[in-house]
Each structure stands twice: as C-alpha cells, then as structure tokens.
Amino acid sequence: MRLRSIELVLPKAADAADFLVNVWHTKLAASPADARTDAKANTHYIRGSGSFPYLVALEEGEESFVRSVTFVCEQADIDRIEQNARAKALNVTPETSADLGGGHGIIVEMPEGELFRFLTGSEEVAPIDDPDLPVKLTHVVCNAVDAEQSGLAVEEILNFTVSDRTKGMVFVRCNASHHSTAFARAGFNSLNHIAFEMADMDAVMRGVGRLRDYEYAPAWGPGRHGPGDNVFAYFIAPFGAVVEFSTAVEIVPDDYQAGAPEDWTWPENRIDQWGMSDKDFAGLKDAEANFKFKRTWQPA
C-alpha cells in the first residue's frame, strides 16, 4: 500500500495551484482550462517527479475542507478494509474515481471523521527528471481529539501499524516507511499538514531558499525529527494549509518496536535533533485548523 494524494476543496483554487506550481515548485498535471474528460472539470491537479498522476487535487468550492486522502493498493486490501470498516459500523461508500488517473475502490469515514480513500487500478505516469520537484507525498498528518484511539482504529480497520508515540503525536505506517500518516494530540479533528518528499537534503534546503526568495519564512525548520529521522521545513501556504519539505524518512523493519513518549525527549528548549530553528506555534496551530474533513457523499 502507498500514500498517493490528498484532495482539497477550497475557494480560489487557481491561486493555490499558482503557489504550489510557481513557488513551492511542482508541475501542473491538469487544470479546468484543459477540459479533460479524465479529470474533474473544476479541479487543478498538482504532480511531482514520481509516477503518480498527481499529489494534490485543488477543487474549487465555497469553503475549505479535505475531500479525501488517497492510498493505492491491491483489491485484496480494499476487500479486507471494507470488511473491517463495516464490522465497526463505519460509513463506507464504493468509489469510481473521477480524478486524474482514475481507479476504483472505497472511501472510509473513520471514527473521528477522517476520509481515507483506497483505490486500485489507478494509472501511473512517466517520471520527470527534476531534482527540485517533490517526488511524492511522504505523509499526511491529521489532528485528532483522541490520537491514541485514532491510532488503534487505523490498526484494527486499515491494517496499518503504529510506529511511535510521542507527547505530541501517534505515528502510523502502511508500508516500510516510518509513517504515512500520524495523529496529533490536538483535541480537535482536521488536517495537520501535508509533507512532500524531496530527493535529498540539498533539495529541501534549496526549497527553503526558494521560498525565502518569495518572502516566505519557515514556520518551523530546517530541522531533523526524532521519530522518522526525517529532515523537515514547514511553511504556512497562502491558501491556509501547512506544507512541509521532507526527506529521508526512516525505513523500518516489520519487527520495529514502537517507541513511547518517554523514549522521545529533548534537552530543554529543543524540539528536534538539531535545535537550530524556532517554531511559530501560534501560526501553525491556527493554520492546522483550516481544513476539516467533509463528506461529499451520503452514507448508504
């Protein structure tokens, strides 16, 4: 199973696409102007250098929300997840994707309302040779009312695995990458941030410099996390979401032992391995509440 994309609905989607393409540095895979029959008509699709047809879908709408977070997998995975979800009386809907790349599967509404989409049969595309493009999404993190219960739910229902627990988050993986999602102990449910996997540390640092050229200062970073061991730099995008340059997320074995909060502590006044940057706690907290999850379908 692999994390593929996130689908957002928001006002002024074209402005958000302009930021992601021309400042963040991605490629526009499709837009409403293309009038393509294999994509939603009112949606901008943003891709990276990898083989996924897009990483972020930006659909024009009156309010900002997350339509879905999409994973690609095998039909057997979808069948197992659907069985587990229905056994827990969760809302599940069959899905034939109208987004770029197509595919079919299901959408599951998790206990706190997160909307996770699982597709098989989605098309892939030829990679692009550009070391400054994001390769893929490395993780999408959610805020949670109860992060422990959210972690337990994705283990029981989605067959994911908790990798680590800290005072701030429960980290969860769907393959050998340390985390494909995580649940922040926020006390509310929403999108926390979207992390873009860069080719290497130099690509992260060049990205930070590029954002500074456009007068965007990091909200946190550069730095290196403890859980996952990845290099990071967070920014608050002008369309309201928190976005992250990341690289070198730890690859863990099947028998990786999940750490507890007491295993991940820092010296006073430090919140990552390097301790070289400040964090805009207030700005990030506000931005992390901007995108709630919202169903665009009715439960059966």
HUFEN-V136859 format. One record per pair of residues at least 4 apart in sequence whose ideal C-beta (glycine too) atoms are under 6 Angstrom apart, sorted by the first residue. I is the first residue (numbers start at 0). J is the second residue. If there is no record, write none. Layout:
# HUFEN-V136859
I:J
I:J
This chain:
# HUFEN-V136859
0:70
0:72
0:76
0:173
0:174
1:71
2:70
2:136
2:179
3:51
3:69
3:71
4:53
4:54
4:69
5:55
5:68
5:139
5:193
6:56
6:66
6:67
7:57
8:58
8:60
8:64
8:66
9:63
9:238
12:43
12:57
12:59
15:57
15:238
16:20
16:43
16:57
17:21
18:22
18:236
18:237
19:23
19:25
19:45
20:25
20:27
22:213
24:131
25:45
25:47
26:46
28:44
28:46
28:53
29:33
29:35
29:38
29:44
29:99
30:43
31:40
31:41
38:99
39:97
41:58
41:59
42:56
42:58
43:57
44:53
44:56
44:99
45:53
45:54
45:55
46:53
46:54
47:54
47:132
47:133
47:134
47:135
48:126
48:127
48:129
48:132
48:134
49:126
49:134
49:135
50:123
50:124
50:126
52:99
52:100
52:124
53:99
54:136
56:98
63:289
63:290
64:290
64:291
64:293
65:190
65:290
65:292
66:295
67:106
67:114
67:116
68:115
68:139
69:116
70:117
71:118
71:121
72:76
72:117
74:119
77:104
77:105
77:117
80:117
80:157
81:91
81:105
83:156
84:89
84:91
84:107
84:156
89:108
90:108
90:298
91:105
91:107
92:106
92:296
93:105
94:104
94:105
94:106
95:103
96:101
96:102
96:118
100:121
100:122
101:121
101:122
102:118
102:120
102:121
103:120
104:117
104:118
104:119
105:117
106:114
106:116
107:115
108:114
109:113
109:152
110:152
111:143
111:144
111:149
111:188
112:188
112:292
113:141
113:292
114:292
130:198
130:202
131:202
131:205
133:195
133:197
134:196
135:196
137:194
137:196
137:245
137:248
138:178
138:179
138:180
138:194
139:180
139:193
140:181
140:191
140:192
141:182
141:191
142:183
142:185
142:187
142:188
142:189
142:191
142:287
143:149
143:182
143:188
144:188
146:169
146:182
146:184
149:182
150:161
150:169
150:171
150:182
152:156
153:157
153:159
153:171
154:159
159:171
159:173
160:172
161:171
161:257
162:170
162:172
162:177
162:178
162:257
163:170
163:226
163:257
163:258
164:169
164:259
164:260
165:260
165:263
166:260
167:184
168:181
168:183
169:182
170:178
170:181
170:226
171:178
171:180
172:176
172:177
172:178
172:179
173:179
175:250
176:248
177:227
177:248
177:249
177:251
178:227
183:191
189:288
189:290
189:291
190:290
191:287
192:241
192:243
193:242
194:243
194:245
196:245
197:202
197:203
197:244
197:246
198:202
199:246
200:230
200:246
203:230
203:232
203:244
203:246
206:244
207:221
207:232
210:215
210:234
215:234
217:232
217:234
218:233
218:234
218:235
218:279
218:282
218:283
219:233
219:278
220:231
220:232
220:233
220:276
221:232
222:231
222:271
222:273
222:276
223:230
223:271
223:272
223:273
224:229
224:231
224:271
225:263
227:248
227:249
228:249
229:245
229:247
229:248
230:246
230:247
231:243
231:245
232:244
233:241
233:243
234:242
235:241
235:282
235:286
236:240
236:242
239:289
240:290
241:286
241:287
251:255
258:262
258:263
265:269
265:270
269:274
279:283
283:287
